[in-house]
Amino acid sequence: MKFNSIFILILSGAFLFGCGGSSGGTDASTDSVDNGGSGTDFASVSGVYAANHFNNENVLFIDNEGKITAYNYLGDSYDNGLSCYRKAIQNDTNYLLNDTQLQYDENTLQFYTEVEGSRLAWEMNTFGSVSLVLYDSLQGTEIIIESGKFVLSKELSSITEDQISSSLCN
């Protein structure tokens, strides 16, 4: 009887030791920020956003890869130029955002980029559409920073990507 008790004790110890290893599950401490790799789906934030400031018509385009391009429409009453879109240049609204890449943070549901030490973000709701725009601690449906240096909006423009492409300045 004593022999059976020792055998069961040894067998139980071996069983518990064998189960003490890795659970085979995923590591719960993995980073929730996607840096724009191939696994990020930018479709919900992609589009042409209104970025107007006073009489200066501007748009901000986010492509399906999360790349941002700012455009200035030169045919408005502010610029009094040709009826075409120019990629924003120095001193144009949002020019610092040109060629920046969005990242996604699943904890905050934000697509964001950092420019000059500030975080600019488009926050998604649970339905997959933009609910807010953020500039550091400021948030709203539209944010204008430093007299038009940055204009962020949650509203898509009536201008399409095709209209911009077919109306680029030469």
ZIZI-V119819 format. One record per residue. N is the residue number from 1. NEAR is the number of other ideal C-beta (glycine too) atoms within 10 Angstrom. Layout:
n = (N:N)
near = (NEAR:NEAR)
This chain:
n = (1:2:3:4:5:6:7:8:9:10:11:12:13:14:15:16:17:18:19:20:21:22:23:24:25:26:27:28:29:30:31:32:33:34:35:36:37:38:39:40:41:42:43:44:45:46:47:48:49:50:51:52:53:54:55:56:57:58:59:60:61:62:63:64:65:66:67:68:69:70:71:72:73:74:75:76:77:78:79:80:81:82:83:84:85:86:87:88:89:90:91:92:93:94:95:96:97:98:99:100:101:102:103:104:105:106:107:108:109:110:111:112:113:114:115:116:117:118:119:120:121:122:123:124:125:126:127:128:129:130:131:132:133:134:135:136:137:138:139:140:141:142:143:144:145:146:147:148:149:150:151:152:153:154:155:156:157:158:159:160:161:162:163:164:165:166:167:168:169:170)
near = (5:6:7:8:9:10:10:10:10:10:10:10:10:10:10:9:9:8:8:7:7:5:7:5:6:7:6:5:6:6:9:10:13:17:12:17:9:7:8:18:13:18:10:16:22:19:19:20:26:18:28:19:17:11:10:18:22:24:29:23:23:22:13:12:12:23:17:21:19:25:28:25:22:18:15:16:9:16:15:9:13:13:10:16:23:18:16:21:10:6:9:21:25:27:17:19:21:16:10:18:13:25:18:25:16:12:8:14:17:22:25:16:20:12:15:8:6:15:14:25:25:24:18:19:11:7:7:11:12:21:14:18:23:19:17:13:7:12:14:13:12:15:18:19:16:6:9:17:16:23:23:25:20:17:13:15:20:9:18:14:16:9:13:19:10:10:17:11:15:5)
